[in-house]
Structure formats: C-alpha cells, structure tokens
Amino acid sequence: MHRRSARYQTMSPIAHHWFDSTHITYGVVTAGVRTRPVQLEASVFKGREPDEERWGFDPIKLDSWSLRATFTPSPNWAVQVSHGRLESPEALHGGNDEARTTASVHYARGGLSATLAWSAKNRIPGDTLSAWVAEANWDVDARHSLFGRAELVRNDELFPEHSHPLHDQPFRVARFEGGYAYRIPLADTVTLALGGSVAAYAKPAALDPYYGKSPVSGTAFAKLTLGD
C-alpha cells in the first residue's frame, strides 16, 4: 500500500516477507548519499522479529545489515536493488539466518502505475526461496480505477506445526487478484473510494486437502484519502 501501483490493494502480497524488512525492529542506524538520479543507503539493525509481547521493549542489538541502491532516470521510472544479511529473523526458523536480495522496477505516468519485483530469500543453512510480484493500477478517469496483482512464491511456511508431515516442505503457490474502485469527491482534497477485489490461487494438488481444491477470496473496502 506504499506504492502507487498498490493504491487500492487492501491486502499485502503473499510474498511480502520476501521484500520487506522486519515489521518492527528495536534499533536501526541508516546512512546514505544521494545525487539527482542515484541514491545509496546502508543500514545496521536488529534482525530478529519482536516477541509476542508487542507492548514491551526488546533489547537493542545491531546484528544485521543491508545495502540499497535506487536509480530514478526520470520522474516516471524507479529501479532498485537491495541485499541484506539478517540474523535469525523469523520465530518459525529460529536457527536460520537469512540473506535476502530484492530487485524491482516501478513505472508511473498519468493514471497508470505498475511494479515488477523479484526477491530471493536464502536460509542459512537451508533452501533459497524465490518470489515474483507484478501489480498495476489504472485510473480510467476521475471516478473509476482498475487494479490487479499476480504473484508467484516458493513458500515453506504453509504448515507451521512441527508435527505435520508437510512441515518445512516448500511449495510454489500463485495468486491472481483483480479489482475495481469508485472515487467520490467529498471536498477539494478529500476523496472516498469504494471498491473490492477477487483473488484466485494456483497450487500443487498436495495442498488441496488443507487449503481446498480451488480457493477463492474477496475483499471490500472504503478508503478515505486526504490530498492526491
């Protein structure tokens, strides 16, 4: 939802753990340099996700790092690559570090915006799990918008119970979503958007007994926007 191409996407991509940093981190230091077309950044931070007591404070420990480069050759294009080494980031894989690499291209012009992104999450020790995301938003006119997303993820966290026979087994899952939004101007800089989306999934047959043969999901939303 932080990208123009995900303007009306109410759900995070199923691949968001491949692209984002830790949701909350206790301790981060970032430095960078920027010219007109290029921005370079480096960070050190705590890689471990917080415990379930989210109202408390975890000890600060700068044990992980990341590097990012962004290239914006014009106001319409942005290209980025990043790499990070995270110490034991996920509770489900407490003994694994991760080396995470991402790359993405974003385009925006007029009412059209689109993003194509790829990521590889290398468990240390363990497999390398990849993910692709493609999404777009088209503001057809002042009132109507169409949006969609397609993603393909290799995921080994579909069965978190250690006793399950498929625990830690990776599966490649695809998700396809399309939706519509209708904007209602309430004031000069206030807009209410009403809309919804439908998503379908493609997956191996081994997942059918647990996730259904042809799962379909839907969302409905009302979004209040201040400004453009």
C-alpha positions in Angstrom: 0.0 0.0 0.0 3.0 2.3 0.0 3.3 2.1 -3.8 1.2 3.9 -6.3 0.6 0.6 -8.1 -0.9 -0.8 -4.9 -3.1 2.2 -4.3 -6.3 0.2 -3.8 -4.7 -3.2 -2.8 -6.1 -3.7 0.7 -4.1 -6.9 1.3 -0.3 -7.2 1.4 1.3 -9.5 -1.2 1.6 -13.1 0.0 5.3 -12.5 -0.8 5.7 -9.5 1.5 8.1 -11.4 3.8 10.4 -11.7 0.8 10.6 -8.0 0.2 10.1 -6.1 3.5 12.4 -5.7 6.4 11.3 -6.8 9.9 7.9 -5.3 10.7 9.2 -3.8 13.9 12.8 -3.6 15.0 14.4 -2.3 18.2 17.4 -0.5 16.9 18.4 0.7 13.4 21.1 3.1 12.1 21.0 4.2 8.4 23.3 6.4 6.4 23.2 7.3 2.7 24.2 9.5 -0.1 22.0 10.9 -2.9 22.5 12.6 -6.3 19.8 13.5 -8.7 19.4 10.1 -10.3 21.1 7.7 -7.7 20.5 7.0 -4.0 22.8 4.7 -2.0 21.9 3.6 1.5 23.3 1.2 4.2 21.8 0.1 7.5 22.6 -1.9 10.6 19.7 -3.1 12.7 18.3 -5.9 14.8 17.2 -8.7 12.5 15.1 -10.8 15.0 11.4 -10.1 14.9 9.9 -9.0 18.2 8.3 -11.5 20.6 4.5 -11.7 21.1 4.5 -9.1 23.9 4.3 -6.2 21.4 3.7 -3.7 24.1 7.1 -4.3 25.7 10.6 -3.3 24.5 13.1 -5.8 23.3 16.9 -5.3 23.8 18.6 -3.3 21.1 21.1 -5.4 19.2 22.6 -4.3 15.9 23.4 -7.7 14.5 22.1 -7.4 10.8 22.9 -5.2 7.8 21.5 -4.2 4.5 22.5 -2.2 1.4 20.2 -0.5 -1.1 20.6 1.3 -4.4 17.9 3.3 -6.2 18.1 4.7 -9.7 15.5 7.2 -11.0 16.4 8.1 -14.5 13.2 10.1 -15.0 10.1 11.1 -12.9 8.3 8.1 -14.4 10.8 5.3 -13.6 12.4 4.0 -10.4 14.7 0.9 -10.3 16.1 -0.5 -7.0 18.2 -3.4 -5.8 18.9 -4.4 -2.3 20.7 -7.1 -0.3 20.7 -7.8 3.4 22.0 -10.3 5.9 19.6 -10.9 8.8 20.4 -12.8 11.9 17.6 -15.3 12.9 14.8 -13.0 11.7 11.8 -15.4 12.0 10.5 -17.2 15.0 9.4 -20.2 12.9 13.0 -20.7 11.8 14.9 -19.6 14.9 18.1 -21.4 13.9 18.3 -19.8 10.5 19.9 -16.6 9.3 18.8 -15.1 6.0 20.5 -13.5 3.0 17.8 -11.6 1.3 18.1 -10.0 -2.2 15.4 -7.9 -4.0 15.1 -6.0 -7.3 12.2 -4.0 -8.6 11.1 -1.6 -11.4 8.3 0.9 -10.9 6.6 3.0 -13.6 4.1 5.7 -13.1 2.7 8.2 -15.7 -0.7 9.9 -15.7 -3.3 7.4 -14.4 -1.2 4.3 -14.9 1.3 2.9 -12.4 2.9 -0.6 -12.4 5.5 -2.5 -10.4 7.5 -5.7 -11.2 9.5 -7.1 -8.3 11.7 -10.2 -7.6 13.2 -11.5 -4.4 15.3 -14.4 -3.2 15.4 -15.4 0.4 18.3 -17.7 1.2 18.1 -19.5 4.5 21.4 -20.1 6.2 21.5 -23.1 6.4 18.7 -24.1 4.1 17.0 -23.6 0.7 16.7 -20.5 -1.4 13.1 -19.4 -1.8 12.2 -17.0 -4.6 9.2 -14.7 -5.2 7.8 -12.6 -8.1 5.2 -9.9 -7.8 3.6 -7.9 -10.7 0.9 -5.3 -10.0 -0.7 -2.3 -11.7 -3.3 0.4 -11.1 -5.1 2.2 -13.8 -7.2 5.3 -13.0 -9.5 5.1 -16.0 -10.9 8.6 -15.3 -11.6 10.9 -12.3 -14.0 8.3 -10.8 -13.1 4.8 -11.9 -10.0 2.7 -11.3 -9.0 -0.9 -12.2 -6.2 -2.7 -10.4 -4.6 -6.2 -10.3 -1.8 -8.2 -9.0 -0.1 -11.5 -9.9 2.5 -13.3 -7.7 4.4 -16.5 -7.6 6.0 -17.6 -4.3 8.0 -20.6 -3.2 7.0 -21.0 0.5 8.0 -23.4 3.2 5.8 -22.0 6.0 2.4 -23.3 4.9 2.4 -25.8 7.8 3.9 -24.2 10.9 3.1 -27.2 13.2 6.3 -29.2 13.6 4.3 -32.5 13.9 2.7 -32.0 10.4 4.2 -34.3 7.7 4.5 -31.3 5.3 6.2 -29.0 7.8 9.0 -27.1 6.3 8.4 -28.5 2.8 8.5 -25.8 0.1 5.6 -25.4 -2.3 5.2 -23.0 -5.2 1.9 -21.0 -4.9 0.5 -18.4 -7.3 -2.1 -15.8 -6.6 -4.1 -13.7 -9.1 -6.2 -10.7 -8.0 -8.3 -8.1 -9.8 -10.4 -5.3 -8.5 -12.3 -2.0 -9.0 -12.6 1.2 -7.1 -15.0 4.1 -7.4 -14.0 7.5 -6.1 -16.4 10.0 -4.6 -15.1 13.6 -4.1 -16.1 14.9 -0.6 -14.1 18.1 -0.7 -11.3 19.7 -2.6 -8.7 17.4 -1.1 -10.8 14.7 0.4 -11.9 11.6 -1.5 -13.8 8.5 -0.5 -13.1 5.3 -2.6 -15.4 2.3 -2.5 -14.4 -0.9 -4.1 -13.5 -4.6 -3.9 -11.4 -7.4 -5.4 -11.5 -11.1 -6.1 -8.4 -13.4 -5.9 -7.8 -17.0 -7.1 -4.9 -19.3 -6.4 -2.9 -22.0 -8.2 -1.1 -24.6 -6.2 0.1 -28.2 -6.1 -2.5 -30.9 -5.6 -0.8 -31.9 -2.4 -2.2 -28.8 -0.7 -5.8 -29.5 -1.7 -6.8 -31.4 1.5 -5.7 -28.5 3.6 -6.4 -25.3 1.5 -9.2 -26.5 -0.7 -9.1 -27.5 -4.4 -10.0 -24.1 -5.9 -9.8 -21.5 -3.2 -11.2 -18.0 -3.9 -11.0 -14.9 -1.7 -12.6 -11.5 -1.8 -12.3 -8.1 -0.2 -14.4 -5.0 0.1 -13.1 -1.6 1.2 -13.8 2.0 1.9 -10.7 4.3 1.7 -10.7 7.9 2.8 -7.9 9.9 1.1 -6.6 13.3 2.2 -4.8 15.0 -0.7 -3.9 13.4 -4.1 
